[in-house]
Every structure is written in structure tokens, then in C-alpha cells.
Amino acid sequence: MKRLIVVLSIVALLAPAGLAAAADDSKVKAATGQVETGAKKIGDGKVGDGVEETAKGIGNTVVEGAKYTGEKLKESGKAAEPEAKSTWRNVKDTANSVGSTVKNFFAKMFSD
């Protein structure tokens, strides 16, 4: 039982590390701290309290980690938006230019 709780604690502590970058990750860190506190209680012999706090901490870590990941994905999408608009403008301008060139070619060909 202790090994399982220790393993779950380690997983809960390491999982958000891959998610943490520039956005506010304080809630994720607080949740992982709750897991750590629960694991320490288990180590001190307070198994009931420790298991309860560790379980809550793991749940909070999953929830806050998911929220954080959603925020990061949203930020990534917004960061890519201007480049996508710029690419569309370039495609549109190129298509207009090609259209004008073809129009001028046929206009010259049939004007003589």
C-alpha cells in the first residue's frame, strides 16, 4: 500500500513538470504540494490522513494540470493566428496577381 501511494505521489509530482512553462502554474504547484504533504504524513505514520490528503492532491493535480494545459493550447493557437492570416493574404495576393496576368495575356492576344 505504501509503495502504491509513493508511486502515485511521484507520478503526480512529475506529471505537471512537463506542462509547466510560461503561464501561471501556481495552482498546479499547490496541488502537487498537497500530494507531497500527504505522502509525508504517511511516512510519519499518519496513514489515514496521509492517504486522504494524497488522494485529494492527486485529484487536484489532474484537474489543475488539465486546466493549465487548456490555457497553454489556447495561447499557442492565438500565437499562430497572425501567421496564418499572413499566409492567407499571401495566397490571395498571388492568386489575384496570376488572375491579372492571365487576363492581360488574353487581352493582348485578342486585341491585335
TORVOMAR-175295 format. One line per 8 residues: number of its first residue (from 1); their letters; for each residue z, x, y of N, C-alpha, C. Coordinates in steps of 0.05 Angstrom, whole numbers. Each point is the difference from the previous one (the first is absolute). Layout:
BEGIN
NUM	A	Z X Y Z X Y Z X Y | ...
! end
This chain:
BEGIN
1	MKRLIVVL	0 17 -24 0 -17 24 0 17 25 | 17 21 0 1 18 23 -26 14 5 | -13 8 -22 -26 14 3 -21 -18 13 | 0 -25 -9 -19 -19 10 4 -4 30 | 25 -2 9 6 -4 28 -7 24 16 | 5 24 -11 -7 25 14 -30 2 2 | -15 -6 -21 -29 1 1 -11 -20 20 | 11 -25 0 -9 -20 19 6 9 29
9	SIVALLAP	23 13 3 7 9 27 -19 22 10 | -7 18 -18 -18 21 7 -28 -11 7 | -9 -19 -16 -26 -12 5 0 -15 27 | 22 -14 5 2 -15 26 1 19 23 | 12 23 -3 2 19 21 -26 15 5 | -15 5 -21 -25 15 3 -24 -17 7 | -1 -25 -8 -23 -18 5 -7 -2 30 | 20 -6 17 -7 -2 29 -9 26 13
17	AGLAAAAD	7 22 -13 -7 26 12 -31 2 3 | -14 -11 -19 -29 0 2 -11 -19 21 | 16 -19 7 -8 -20 20 6 8 28 | 20 17 3 10 7 27 -19 18 15 | -8 -7 24 -17 16 16 8 -3 29 | -16 -13 16 5 -1 29 14 -26 9 | -4 -21 -14 12 -26 8 30 1 -4 | 14 -20 10 29 -2 -2 8 -5 -29
25	DSKVKAAT	12 20 -12 8 -2 -28 30 -2 -3 | 14 -6 21 29 -1 0 12 -20 -20 | -14 -23 -3 10 -20 -19 -3 9 -29 | -22 14 -5 -4 11 -27 21 21 -6 | 5 17 20 21 21 -4 28 -12 -4 | 6 -22 15 25 -13 -3 3 -12 -28 | -21 -12 -10 0 -12 -27 4 22 -21 | -13 23 3 3 21 -20 28 12 2
33	GQVETGAK	11 0 24 28 8 3 19 -18 -15 | -6 -26 0 17 -19 -15 -1 6 -30 | -23 8 -10 -3 8 -28 18 24 -5 | -2 19 17 15 25 -3 30 -6 0 | 9 -16 19 29 -8 1 9 -13 -26 | -17 -18 -10 7 -14 -25 2 20 -23 | -19 19 -1 1 20 -22 25 17 2 | 8 7 24 24 16 4 25 -16 -10
41	KIGDGKVG	0 -26 6 23 -17 -9 1 1 -31 | -23 -2 -13 0 1 -29 11 27 -9 | -8 21 13 10 27 -8 30 2 5 | 11 -15 19 29 1 5 15 -19 -18 | -13 -13 -18 13 -18 -19 1 -29 8 | -11 -6 23 -1 -28 10 -26 -13 -10 | -3 -3 -26 -25 -8 -12 -9 -27 10 | 17 -20 0 -8 -27 8 -11 -1 29
49	DGVEETAK	16 11 18 -9 1 28 -26 18 3 | 0 22 -14 -23 18 2 -25 -12 -10 | 1 -14 -23 -24 -13 -11 -10 -21 19 | 18 -16 11 -8 -21 18 -14 11 25 | 13 20 12 -12 12 24 -26 14 -6 | -2 14 -23 -25 13 -7 -22 -20 -4 | 6 -22 -14 -20 -21 -5 -10 -12 27 | 19 -6 17 -8 -11 27 -17 21 15
57	GIGNTVVE	8 25 -2 -14 21 14 -29 3 -10 | -3 -2 -27 -27 2 -11 -17 -24 9 | 12 -23 0 -15 -24 10 -8 3 29 | 19 9 16 -6 4 29 -21 22 4 | 2 21 -17 -20 21 3 -28 -10 -6 | -2 -16 -21 -26 -12 -7 -10 -18 22 | 16 -17 11 -8 -19 21 -8 16 25 | 18 17 9 -6 15 25 -23 19 -3
65	GAKYTGEK	-3 12 -24 -23 17 -6 -26 -15 2 | 0 -24 -11 -24 -17 1 -7 -8 29 | 20 -7 15 -5 -7 29 -11 25 15 | 12 23 -5 -8 24 13 -29 7 -7 | -7 -3 -26 -27 6 -9 -20 -19 13 | 8 -26 2 -18 -19 14 -5 7 29 | 21 10 14 -3 8 27 -19 24 2 | 3 19 -18 -17 24 0 -29 -7 -5
73	LKESGKAA	-5 -19 -18 -27 -9 -6 -12 -13 24 | 16 -17 14 -10 -13 24 -7 20 21 | 17 20 4 -5 21 20 -26 15 -7 | -4 6 -26 -24 14 -8 -25 -16 6 | 1 -26 -5 -22 -17 6 -7 -1 29 | 21 -1 17 -5 0 29 -11 26 9 | 8 22 -12 -9 27 8 -30 3 -7 | -9 -12 -21 -28 2 -9 -18 -20 15
81	EPEAKSTW	11 -20 13 -16 -20 13 -19 10 22 | 9 17 19 -19 10 20 -23 15 -11 | 4 16 -21 -21 15 -13 -21 -19 -12 | 10 -21 -13 -18 -20 -13 -17 -14 22 | 13 -7 22 -16 -13 22 -21 19 10 | 7 26 4 -19 19 10 -23 3 -19 | 5 1 -26 -21 2 -20 -19 -24 2 | 12 -24 2 -17 -24 3 -18 2 24
89	RNVKDTAN	11 9 23 -16 2 24 -23 20 -4 | 5 22 -14 -21 19 -5 -22 -12 -17 | 8 -14 -21 -20 -13 -17 -16 -20 16 | 13 -16 16 -14 -20 16 -19 13 20 | 9 21 13 -17 14 19 -25 12 -14 | 5 12 -23 -22 11 -16 -20 -21 -8 | 10 -23 -9 -18 -22 -8 -16 -10 24 | 12 -2 23 -14 -9 24 -21 20 8
97	SVGSTVKN	6 26 -2 -19 21 7 -24 -1 -19 | 5 -3 -26 -22 -1 -19 -17 -25 5 | 13 -22 6 -15 -24 6 -18 4 24 | 10 12 21 -16 5 24 -24 19 -6 | 5 20 -16 -21 19 -7 -22 -13 -16 | 7 -17 -19 -20 -15 -16 -15 -19 18 | 13 -13 18 -13 -19 18 -20 14 18 | 9 23 11 -18 16 17 -24 10 -15
105	FFAKMFSD	4 9 -25 -22 10 -17 -22 -21 -3 | 9 -25 -8 -20 -21 -4 -12 -10 26 | 16 1 21 -11 -9 26 -22 19 9 | 4 26 -3 -21 20 7 -24 -3 -18 | 5 -5 -26 -22 -1 -19 -18 -23 6 | 10 -23 8 -16 -23 5 -9 -4 29 | 10 18 18 -7 -3 28 -27 13 6 | -9 17 -16 -26 14 5 -23 -16 -8
! end
